[in-house]
Amino acid sequence: MDFKLNHIGVLCQDQEKSLKCYLESLGCQLTSRWFNRSLLDLAFVGVGNDVTLELVGRPFLGYEEEHLARHGYSINHISFLVEDAEAAFTELTARGVEVAWSPINVIGLRQCGFRDPDGLLFEVYSHLDPAMPLAGPDLGGHRQGTDLRLDHISILTHDLRRSQRFYSDILGLRTVYEYLADDGGFIFLADPCFDAKTHPFLLEIIGPPNLEPREVEILQKHGACYDHLAFAADDARGAWQIALGRGAKNMADPVDGYGLCIAWLRDADGNDVEIMSTIPAQLVEDSLKSGQPYDGMALSGGEQ
Protein backbone atom coordinates (compact mmCIF):
# COMPACT_ATOMS: atom_id res chain seq x y z
CA MET A 1 0.00 0.00 0.00
CA ASP A 2 1.31 3.48 -0.89
CA PHE A 3 1.37 6.05 1.90
CA LYS A 4 1.40 9.51 0.28
CA LEU A 5 2.25 12.62 2.32
CA ASN A 6 -0.82 14.84 1.96
CA HIS A 7 -1.08 17.52 4.64
CA ILE A 8 0.40 18.81 7.89
CA GLY A 9 -1.77 19.81 10.85
CA VAL A 10 -0.86 23.02 12.70
CA LEU A 11 -2.70 24.18 15.85
CA CYS A 12 -3.45 27.91 15.60
CA GLN A 13 -4.02 30.41 18.40
CA ASP A 14 -5.81 32.78 16.01
CA GLN A 15 -6.66 31.10 12.73
CA GLU A 16 -7.27 34.39 10.91
CA LYS A 17 -3.79 35.64 11.81
CA SER A 18 -2.30 32.30 10.76
CA LEU A 19 -4.16 32.46 7.45
CA LYS A 20 -2.92 36.00 6.84
CA CYS A 21 0.68 34.89 7.44
CA TYR A 22 0.55 31.97 5.01
CA LEU A 23 -1.65 33.61 2.39
CA GLU A 24 -0.19 37.12 2.32
CA SER A 25 3.41 36.74 3.55
CA LEU A 26 4.25 33.33 2.08
CA GLY A 27 2.03 33.34 -1.00
CA CYS A 28 -0.04 30.25 -0.23
CA GLN A 29 -3.46 29.54 -1.72
CA LEU A 30 -6.56 28.74 0.36
CA THR A 31 -7.77 25.42 -1.03
CA SER A 32 -10.68 24.53 1.28
CA ARG A 33 -12.25 25.41 4.61
CA TRP A 34 -14.70 23.82 7.03
CA PHE A 35 -16.36 25.58 9.93
CA ASN A 36 -18.73 24.09 12.48
CA ARG A 37 -19.22 26.21 15.57
CA SER A 38 -19.21 23.30 18.02
CA LEU A 39 -17.00 20.80 16.20
CA LEU A 40 -14.12 22.07 14.10
CA ASP A 41 -12.57 24.94 12.20
CA LEU A 42 -10.16 23.84 9.48
CA ALA A 43 -8.47 25.80 6.71
CA PHE A 44 -6.16 24.18 4.14
CA VAL A 45 -3.46 26.21 2.35
CA GLY A 46 -0.58 25.30 0.08
CA VAL A 47 1.68 26.40 -2.74
CA GLY A 48 3.78 24.77 -5.44
CA ASN A 49 2.65 21.15 -5.07
CA ASP A 50 -0.32 19.07 -3.93
CA VAL A 51 0.61 19.03 -0.22
CA THR A 52 -1.21 21.44 2.09
CA LEU A 53 -1.05 22.84 5.60
CA GLU A 54 -4.12 22.19 7.71
CA LEU A 55 -4.53 25.23 9.96
CA VAL A 56 -6.62 24.03 12.89
CA GLY A 57 -8.59 26.53 14.97
CA ARG A 58 -10.58 26.03 18.13
CA PRO A 59 -12.44 24.12 19.35
CA PHE A 60 -9.70 21.49 19.56
CA LEU A 61 -10.26 17.76 19.98
CA GLY A 62 -8.91 15.85 22.98
CA TYR A 63 -5.62 14.79 21.44
CA GLU A 64 -5.10 18.34 20.15
CA GLU A 65 -5.65 19.78 23.63
CA GLU A 66 -3.10 17.26 24.92
CA HIS A 67 -0.59 18.41 22.30
CA LEU A 68 -1.30 22.06 23.14
CA ALA A 69 -0.58 21.47 26.82
CA ARG A 70 2.81 19.90 26.00
CA HIS A 71 4.01 21.84 22.95
CA GLY A 72 1.88 24.96 22.58
CA TYR A 73 0.51 26.15 19.26
CA SER A 74 2.68 24.15 16.89
CA ILE A 75 2.76 21.34 14.34
CA ASN A 76 0.44 18.60 15.59
CA HIS A 77 0.57 15.84 12.97
CA ILE A 78 1.27 14.74 9.41
CA SER A 79 -1.33 13.00 7.29
CA PHE A 80 -0.94 10.29 4.64
CA LEU A 81 -3.41 9.61 1.85
CA VAL A 82 -4.04 5.93 1.06
CA GLU A 83 -6.45 4.08 -1.20
CA ASP A 84 -8.26 2.36 1.69
CA ALA A 85 -7.96 3.63 5.27
CA GLU A 86 -9.61 0.48 6.70
CA ALA A 87 -7.04 -1.75 4.98
CA ALA A 88 -4.22 0.55 6.12
CA PHE A 89 -5.50 0.38 9.69
CA THR A 90 -5.50 -3.42 9.55
CA GLU A 91 -2.00 -3.48 8.06
CA LEU A 92 -0.45 -1.03 10.53
CA THR A 93 -2.05 -2.54 13.62
CA ALA A 94 -0.86 -5.99 12.51
CA ARG A 95 2.67 -4.57 12.37
CA GLY A 96 2.39 -3.29 15.93
CA VAL A 97 2.11 0.45 15.25
CA GLU A 98 0.59 2.31 18.21
CA VAL A 99 -3.03 3.32 17.54
CA ALA A 100 -4.17 6.84 18.42
CA TRP A 101 -7.75 6.30 17.21
CA SER A 102 -9.65 3.77 15.13
CA PRO A 103 -11.24 4.59 11.74
CA ILE A 104 -13.89 7.32 11.79
CA ASN A 105 -15.65 9.48 9.20
CA VAL A 106 -14.71 13.18 9.14
CA ILE A 107 -15.67 15.77 6.45
CA GLY A 108 -15.96 13.19 3.67
CA LEU A 109 -12.87 11.26 4.76
CA ARG A 110 -12.33 7.89 6.42
CA GLN A 111 -9.38 8.41 8.77
CA CYS A 112 -7.47 6.81 11.61
CA GLY A 113 -4.57 7.91 13.81
CA PHE A 114 -1.25 6.40 14.87
CA ARG A 115 1.96 7.32 16.68
CA ASP A 116 5.50 6.72 15.48
CA PRO A 117 8.28 5.40 17.78
CA ASP A 118 8.81 8.92 19.20
CA GLY A 119 5.10 9.28 19.98
CA LEU A 120 4.55 11.73 17.12
CA LEU A 121 1.04 11.67 15.71
CA PHE A 122 0.26 10.82 12.11
CA GLU A 123 -3.05 10.30 10.34
CA VAL A 124 -3.97 7.91 7.57
CA TYR A 125 -7.04 8.66 5.47
CA SER A 126 -8.90 7.81 2.29
CA HIS A 127 -11.78 9.56 0.52
CA LEU A 128 -15.28 8.26 1.15
CA ASP A 129 -16.10 9.40 -2.38
CA PRO A 130 -13.04 9.23 -4.69
CA ALA A 131 -14.82 11.63 -7.05
CA MET A 132 -14.66 14.32 -4.34
CA PRO A 133 -11.04 14.43 -3.11
CA LEU A 134 -9.64 16.93 -0.63
CA ALA A 135 -8.67 19.92 -2.80
CA GLY A 136 -5.07 20.87 -3.46
CA PRO A 137 -3.42 24.07 -4.73
CA ASP A 138 -3.53 25.16 -8.34
CA LEU A 139 -0.39 23.70 -9.97
CA GLY A 140 -0.56 25.68 -13.20
CA GLY A 141 2.53 27.58 -14.33
CA HIS A 142 6.26 27.11 -13.84
CA ARG A 143 7.66 28.32 -10.52
CA GLN A 144 10.98 30.09 -10.65
CA GLY A 145 13.05 32.84 -9.07
CA THR A 146 11.49 34.00 -5.80
CA ASP A 147 8.33 31.84 -6.07
CA LEU A 148 8.00 29.72 -2.94
CA ARG A 149 7.06 26.04 -2.90
CA LEU A 150 6.10 24.05 0.20
CA ASP A 151 9.07 21.69 0.34
CA HIS A 152 9.23 19.50 3.46
CA ILE A 153 8.24 18.83 7.05
CA SER A 154 10.98 18.14 9.59
CA ILE A 155 11.10 15.67 12.48
CA LEU A 156 13.64 16.20 15.29
CA THR A 157 14.42 12.98 17.15
CA HIS A 158 16.87 11.51 19.66
CA ASP A 159 17.36 8.47 17.40
CA LEU A 160 17.60 9.25 13.69
CA ARG A 161 18.15 5.67 12.55
CA ARG A 162 15.18 4.31 14.52
CA SER A 163 12.92 6.96 13.00
CA GLN A 164 14.33 6.29 9.53
CA ARG A 165 13.63 2.56 9.83
CA PHE A 166 10.04 3.23 10.87
CA TYR A 167 9.19 5.53 7.98
CA SER A 168 11.06 3.32 5.52
CA ASP A 169 10.05 -0.16 6.68
CA ILE A 170 6.49 0.57 7.83
CA LEU A 171 5.34 3.42 5.57
CA GLY A 172 7.49 2.76 2.51
CA LEU A 173 9.37 6.07 2.29
CA ARG A 174 12.86 5.98 0.75
CA THR A 175 15.93 7.96 1.78
CA VAL A 176 17.04 10.17 -1.12
CA TYR A 177 19.50 12.61 0.50
CA GLU A 178 21.61 12.46 3.64
CA TYR A 179 24.06 14.74 5.42
CA LEU A 180 25.53 12.59 8.16
CA ALA A 181 28.57 12.27 10.38
CA ASP A 182 28.75 9.52 13.03
CA ASP A 183 25.15 8.59 12.16
CA GLY A 184 23.91 12.05 13.11
CA GLY A 185 22.77 15.01 11.07
CA PHE A 186 19.80 14.95 8.71
CA ILE A 187 18.22 12.89 5.95
CA PHE A 188 15.41 13.47 3.45
CA LEU A 189 12.89 10.79 2.51
CA ALA A 190 10.45 10.68 -0.42
CA ASP A 191 7.16 8.80 -0.36
CA PRO A 192 6.26 6.30 -3.13
CA CYS A 193 4.27 8.96 -5.01
CA PHE A 194 7.07 11.54 -5.41
CA ASP A 195 6.65 13.48 -8.65
CA ALA A 196 8.78 16.43 -9.74
CA LYS A 197 5.80 18.38 -11.12
CA THR A 198 2.92 17.65 -8.78
CA HIS A 199 4.31 16.06 -5.61
CA PRO A 200 7.90 17.25 -4.94
CA PHE A 201 7.53 17.02 -1.16
CA LEU A 202 9.87 15.36 1.35
CA LEU A 203 10.09 14.30 4.99
CA GLU A 204 13.25 15.39 6.83
CA ILE A 205 14.55 13.60 9.91
CA ILE A 206 17.18 15.28 12.11
CA GLY A 207 19.03 13.56 14.96
CA PRO A 208 22.22 13.75 17.06
CA PRO A 209 25.14 13.97 17.07
CA ASN A 210 26.25 17.02 15.04
CA LEU A 211 23.14 19.09 15.63
CA GLU A 212 22.91 22.84 15.22
CA PRO A 213 22.56 24.87 18.46
CA ARG A 214 18.85 25.59 17.85
CA GLU A 215 18.21 21.86 17.37
CA VAL A 216 20.04 20.95 20.59
CA GLU A 217 17.97 23.52 22.49
CA ILE A 218 14.66 22.33 21.01
CA LEU A 219 15.44 18.66 21.65
CA GLN A 220 16.35 19.42 25.27
CA LYS A 221 13.27 21.56 25.81
CA HIS A 222 10.59 19.64 23.90
CA GLY A 223 12.04 16.22 23.17
CA ALA A 224 11.19 14.59 19.84
CA CYS A 225 8.84 16.81 17.83
CA TYR A 226 7.80 18.11 14.44
CA ASP A 227 10.49 20.76 14.33
CA HIS A 228 9.75 23.07 11.40
CA LEU A 229 8.12 23.64 8.02
CA ALA A 230 10.21 24.46 4.97
CA PHE A 231 9.57 26.36 1.76
CA ALA A 232 12.00 26.33 -1.17
CA ALA A 233 12.76 28.83 -3.94
CA ASP A 234 15.35 29.11 -6.67
CA ASP A 235 16.24 32.50 -5.16
CA ALA A 236 15.93 31.86 -1.43
CA ARG A 237 17.37 35.24 -0.41
CA GLY A 238 14.96 37.08 -2.66
CA ALA A 239 11.99 35.02 -1.43
CA TRP A 240 12.95 35.70 2.20
CA GLN A 241 13.17 39.44 1.54
CA ILE A 242 9.76 39.46 -0.16
CA ALA A 243 8.19 37.58 2.77
CA LEU A 244 9.64 40.12 5.21
CA GLY A 245 8.27 42.94 3.08
CA ARG A 246 4.84 41.32 3.30
CA GLY A 247 4.92 41.25 7.10
CA ALA A 248 6.59 37.93 7.97
CA LYS A 249 8.59 37.80 11.23
CA ASN A 250 12.34 37.37 10.78
CA MET A 251 14.14 34.67 12.77
CA ALA A 252 17.56 34.43 11.07
CA ASP A 253 19.13 36.16 8.06
CA PRO A 254 20.21 34.06 5.07
CA VAL A 255 23.42 32.04 5.35
CA ASP A 256 25.16 29.61 3.03
CA GLY A 257 25.39 26.09 4.44
CA TYR A 258 25.11 22.46 3.34
CA GLY A 259 25.56 23.71 -0.22
CA LEU A 260 22.33 25.73 0.07
CA CYS A 261 21.13 29.21 0.99
CA ILE A 262 19.02 29.01 4.16
CA ALA A 263 17.03 31.67 6.02
CA TRP A 264 14.42 31.49 8.77
CA LEU A 265 11.08 33.12 9.55
CA ARG A 266 8.43 32.58 12.21
CA ASP A 267 4.75 32.18 11.45
CA ALA A 268 1.93 33.81 13.42
CA ASP A 269 2.05 31.09 16.08
CA GLY A 270 5.84 31.18 16.52
CA ASN A 271 6.60 28.08 14.46
CA ASP A 272 9.98 28.05 12.74
CA VAL A 273 9.67 28.33 8.95
CA GLU A 274 12.73 27.63 6.83
CA ILE A 275 13.29 29.33 3.47
CA MET A 276 15.89 27.39 1.48
CA SER A 277 17.36 26.94 -1.95
CA THR A 278 15.67 24.31 -4.05
CA ILE A 279 17.15 20.80 -3.97
CA PRO A 280 16.87 19.76 -7.65
CA ALA A 281 13.99 17.34 -8.18
CA GLN A 282 16.19 15.50 -10.67
CA LEU A 283 18.56 14.65 -7.83
CA VAL A 284 15.69 13.05 -5.93
CA GLU A 285 14.44 11.17 -8.99
CA ASP A 286 17.96 9.88 -9.77
CA SER A 287 18.29 8.67 -6.19
CA LEU A 288 14.95 6.87 -6.37
CA LYS A 289 16.02 5.17 -9.61
CA SER A 290 19.43 4.13 -8.31
CA GLY A 291 18.26 3.14 -4.86
CA GLN A 292 21.13 5.11 -3.31
CA PRO A 293 20.74 8.37 -1.37
CA TYR A 294 22.88 11.31 -2.41
CA ASP A 295 25.66 12.17 0.03
CA GLY A 296 25.10 15.81 0.86
CA MET A 297 28.40 15.96 2.72
CA ALA A 298 30.24 15.13 -0.49
CA LEU A 299 28.09 17.40 -2.66
CA SER A 300 28.70 20.42 -0.40
CA GLY A 301 32.35 19.63 0.30
CA GLY A 302 31.56 18.91 3.95
CA GLU A 303 30.72 22.59 4.57
CA GLN A 304 27.95 23.57 6.99
C-alpha positions as CSV (number, residue, x, y, z in Angstrom):
1,M,0.0,0.0,0.0
2,D,1.3,3.5,-0.9
3,F,1.4,6.1,1.9
4,K,1.4,9.5,0.3
5,L,2.2,12.6,2.3
6,N,-0.8,14.8,2.0
7,H,-1.1,17.5,4.6
8,I,0.4,18.8,7.9
9,G,-1.8,19.8,10.8
10,V,-0.9,23.0,12.7
11,L,-2.7,24.2,15.8
12,C,-3.5,27.9,15.6
13,Q,-4.0,30.4,18.4
14,D,-5.8,32.8,16.0
15,Q,-6.7,31.1,12.7
16,E,-7.3,34.4,10.9
17,K,-3.8,35.6,11.8
18,S,-2.3,32.3,10.8
19,L,-4.2,32.5,7.4
20,K,-2.9,36.0,6.8
21,C,0.7,34.9,7.4
22,Y,0.6,32.0,5.0
23,L,-1.6,33.6,2.4
24,E,-0.2,37.1,2.3
25,S,3.4,36.7,3.5
26,L,4.2,33.3,2.1
27,G,2.0,33.3,-1.0
28,C,0.0,30.3,-0.2
29,Q,-3.5,29.5,-1.7
30,L,-6.6,28.7,0.4
31,T,-7.8,25.4,-1.0
32,S,-10.7,24.5,1.3
33,R,-12.2,25.4,4.6
34,W,-14.7,23.8,7.0
35,F,-16.4,25.6,9.9
36,N,-18.7,24.1,12.5
37,R,-19.2,26.2,15.6
38,S,-19.2,23.3,18.0
39,L,-17.0,20.8,16.2
40,L,-14.1,22.1,14.1
41,D,-12.6,24.9,12.2
42,L,-10.2,23.8,9.5
43,A,-8.5,25.8,6.7
44,F,-6.2,24.2,4.1
45,V,-3.5,26.2,2.4
46,G,-0.6,25.3,0.1
47,V,1.7,26.4,-2.7
48,G,3.8,24.8,-5.4
49,N,2.6,21.1,-5.1
50,D,-0.3,19.1,-3.9
51,V,0.6,19.0,-0.2
52,T,-1.2,21.4,2.1
53,L,-1.1,22.8,5.6
54,E,-4.1,22.2,7.7
55,L,-4.5,25.2,10.0
56,V,-6.6,24.0,12.9
57,G,-8.6,26.5,15.0
58,R,-10.6,26.0,18.1
59,P,-12.4,24.1,19.3
60,F,-9.7,21.5,19.6
61,L,-10.3,17.8,20.0
62,G,-8.9,15.9,23.0
63,Y,-5.6,14.8,21.4
64,E,-5.1,18.3,20.2
65,E,-5.7,19.8,23.6
66,E,-3.1,17.3,24.9
67,H,-0.6,18.4,22.3
68,L,-1.3,22.1,23.1
69,A,-0.6,21.5,26.8
70,R,2.8,19.9,26.0
71,H,4.0,21.8,22.9
72,G,1.9,25.0,22.6
73,Y,0.5,26.2,19.3
74,S,2.7,24.1,16.9
75,I,2.8,21.3,14.3
76,N,0.4,18.6,15.6
77,H,0.6,15.8,13.0
78,I,1.3,14.7,9.4
79,S,-1.3,13.0,7.3
80,F,-0.9,10.3,4.6
81,L,-3.4,9.6,1.9
82,V,-4.0,5.9,1.1
83,E,-6.4,4.1,-1.2
84,D,-8.3,2.4,1.7
85,A,-8.0,3.6,5.3
86,E,-9.6,0.5,6.7
87,A,-7.0,-1.8,5.0
88,A,-4.2,0.5,6.1
89,F,-5.5,0.4,9.7
90,T,-5.5,-3.4,9.6
91,E,-2.0,-3.5,8.1
92,L,-0.4,-1.0,10.5
93,T,-2.1,-2.5,13.6
94,A,-0.9,-6.0,12.5
95,R,2.7,-4.6,12.4
96,G,2.4,-3.3,15.9
97,V,2.1,0.4,15.2
98,E,0.6,2.3,18.2
99,V,-3.0,3.3,17.5
100,A,-4.2,6.8,18.4
101,W,-7.8,6.3,17.2
102,S,-9.6,3.8,15.1
103,P,-11.2,4.6,11.7
104,I,-13.9,7.3,11.8
105,N,-15.7,9.5,9.2
106,V,-14.7,13.2,9.1
107,I,-15.7,15.8,6.5
108,G,-16.0,13.2,3.7
109,L,-12.9,11.3,4.8
110,R,-12.3,7.9,6.4
111,Q,-9.4,8.4,8.8
112,C,-7.5,6.8,11.6
113,G,-4.6,7.9,13.8
114,F,-1.3,6.4,14.9
115,R,2.0,7.3,16.7
116,D,5.5,6.7,15.5
117,P,8.3,5.4,17.8
118,D,8.8,8.9,19.2
119,G,5.1,9.3,20.0
120,L,4.6,11.7,17.1
121,L,1.0,11.7,15.7
122,F,0.3,10.8,12.1
123,E,-3.1,10.3,10.3
124,V,-4.0,7.9,7.6
125,Y,-7.0,8.7,5.5
126,S,-8.9,7.8,2.3
127,H,-11.8,9.6,0.5
128,L,-15.3,8.3,1.2
129,D,-16.1,9.4,-2.4
130,P,-13.0,9.2,-4.7
131,A,-14.8,11.6,-7.1
132,M,-14.7,14.3,-4.3
133,P,-11.0,14.4,-3.1
134,L,-9.6,16.9,-0.6
135,A,-8.7,19.9,-2.8
136,G,-5.1,20.9,-3.5
137,P,-3.4,24.1,-4.7
138,D,-3.5,25.2,-8.3
139,L,-0.4,23.7,-10.0
140,G,-0.6,25.7,-13.2
141,G,2.5,27.6,-14.3
142,H,6.3,27.1,-13.8
143,R,7.7,28.3,-10.5
144,Q,11.0,30.1,-10.7
145,G,13.1,32.8,-9.1
146,T,11.5,34.0,-5.8
147,D,8.3,31.8,-6.1
148,L,8.0,29.7,-2.9
149,R,7.1,26.0,-2.9
150,L,6.1,24.1,0.2
151,D,9.1,21.7,0.3
152,H,9.2,19.5,3.5
153,I,8.2,18.8,7.0
154,S,11.0,18.1,9.6
155,I,11.1,15.7,12.5
156,L,13.6,16.2,15.3
157,T,14.4,13.0,17.1
158,H,16.9,11.5,19.7
159,D,17.4,8.5,17.4
160,L,17.6,9.3,13.7
161,R,18.2,5.7,12.5
162,R,15.2,4.3,14.5
163,S,12.9,7.0,13.0
164,Q,14.3,6.3,9.5
165,R,13.6,2.6,9.8
166,F,10.0,3.2,10.9
167,Y,9.2,5.5,8.0
168,S,11.1,3.3,5.5
169,D,10.0,-0.2,6.7
170,I,6.5,0.6,7.8
171,L,5.3,3.4,5.6
172,G,7.5,2.8,2.5
173,L,9.4,6.1,2.3
174,R,12.9,6.0,0.7
175,T,15.9,8.0,1.8
176,V,17.0,10.2,-1.1
177,Y,19.5,12.6,0.5
178,E,21.6,12.5,3.6
179,Y,24.1,14.7,5.4
180,L,25.5,12.6,8.2
181,A,28.6,12.3,10.4
182,D,28.8,9.5,13.0
183,D,25.1,8.6,12.2
184,G,23.9,12.1,13.1
185,G,22.8,15.0,11.1
186,F,19.8,14.9,8.7
187,I,18.2,12.9,5.9
188,F,15.4,13.5,3.4
189,L,12.9,10.8,2.5
190,A,10.4,10.7,-0.4
191,D,7.2,8.8,-0.4
192,P,6.3,6.3,-3.1
193,C,4.3,9.0,-5.0
194,F,7.1,11.5,-5.4
195,D,6.7,13.5,-8.7
196,A,8.8,16.4,-9.7
197,K,5.8,18.4,-11.1
198,T,2.9,17.7,-8.8
199,H,4.3,16.1,-5.6
200,P,7.9,17.2,-4.9
201,F,7.5,17.0,-1.2
202,L,9.9,15.4,1.4
203,L,10.1,14.3,5.0
204,E,13.2,15.4,6.8
205,I,14.5,13.6,9.9
206,I,17.2,15.3,12.1
207,G,19.0,13.6,15.0
208,P,22.2,13.7,17.1
209,P,25.1,14.0,17.1
210,N,26.3,17.0,15.0
211,L,23.1,19.1,15.6
212,E,22.9,22.8,15.2
213,P,22.6,24.9,18.5
214,R,18.9,25.6,17.8
215,E,18.2,21.9,17.4
216,V,20.0,20.9,20.6
217,E,18.0,23.5,22.5
218,I,14.7,22.3,21.0
219,L,15.4,18.7,21.7
220,Q,16.4,19.4,25.3
221,K,13.3,21.6,25.8
222,H,10.6,19.6,23.9
223,G,12.0,16.2,23.2
224,A,11.2,14.6,19.8
225,C,8.8,16.8,17.8
226,Y,7.8,18.1,14.4
227,D,10.5,20.8,14.3
228,H,9.8,23.1,11.4
229,L,8.1,23.6,8.0
230,A,10.2,24.5,5.0
231,F,9.6,26.4,1.8
232,A,12.0,26.3,-1.2
233,A,12.8,28.8,-3.9
234,D,15.4,29.1,-6.7
235,D,16.2,32.5,-5.2
236,A,15.9,31.9,-1.4
237,R,17.4,35.2,-0.4
238,G,15.0,37.1,-2.7
239,A,12.0,35.0,-1.4
240,W,13.0,35.7,2.2
241,Q,13.2,39.4,1.5
242,I,9.8,39.5,-0.2
243,A,8.2,37.6,2.8
244,L,9.6,40.1,5.2
245,G,8.3,42.9,3.1
246,R,4.8,41.3,3.3
247,G,4.9,41.3,7.1
248,A,6.6,37.9,8.0
249,K,8.6,37.8,11.2
250,N,12.3,37.4,10.8
251,M,14.1,34.7,12.8
252,A,17.6,34.4,11.1
253,D,19.1,36.2,8.1
254,P,20.2,34.1,5.1
255,V,23.4,32.0,5.4
256,D,25.2,29.6,3.0
257,G,25.4,26.1,4.4
258,Y,25.1,22.5,3.3
259,G,25.6,23.7,-0.2
260,L,22.3,25.7,0.1
261,C,21.1,29.2,1.0
262,I,19.0,29.0,4.2
263,A,17.0,31.7,6.0
264,W,14.4,31.5,8.8
265,L,11.1,33.1,9.6
266,R,8.4,32.6,12.2
267,D,4.7,32.2,11.5
268,A,1.9,33.8,13.4
269,D,2.1,31.1,16.1
270,G,5.8,31.2,16.5
271,N,6.6,28.1,14.5
272,D,10.0,28.0,12.7
273,V,9.7,28.3,9.0
274,E,12.7,27.6,6.8
275,I,13.3,29.3,3.5
276,M,15.9,27.4,1.5
277,S,17.4,26.9,-2.0
278,T,15.7,24.3,-4.1
279,I,17.1,20.8,-4.0
280,P,16.9,19.8,-7.6
281,A,14.0,17.3,-8.2
282,Q,16.2,15.5,-10.7
283,L,18.6,14.6,-7.8
284,V,15.7,13.1,-5.9
285,E,14.4,11.2,-9.0
286,D,18.0,9.9,-9.8
287,S,18.3,8.7,-6.2
288,L,15.0,6.9,-6.4
289,K,16.0,5.2,-9.6
290,S,19.4,4.1,-8.3
291,G,18.3,3.1,-4.9
292,Q,21.1,5.1,-3.3
293,P,20.7,8.4,-1.4
294,Y,22.9,11.3,-2.4
295,D,25.7,12.2,0.0
296,G,25.1,15.8,0.9
297,M,28.4,16.0,2.7
298,A,30.2,15.1,-0.5
299,L,28.1,17.4,-2.7
300,S,28.7,20.4,-0.4
301,G,32.3,19.6,0.3
302,G,31.6,18.9,3.9
303,E,30.7,22.6,4.6
304,Q,27.9,23.6,7.0
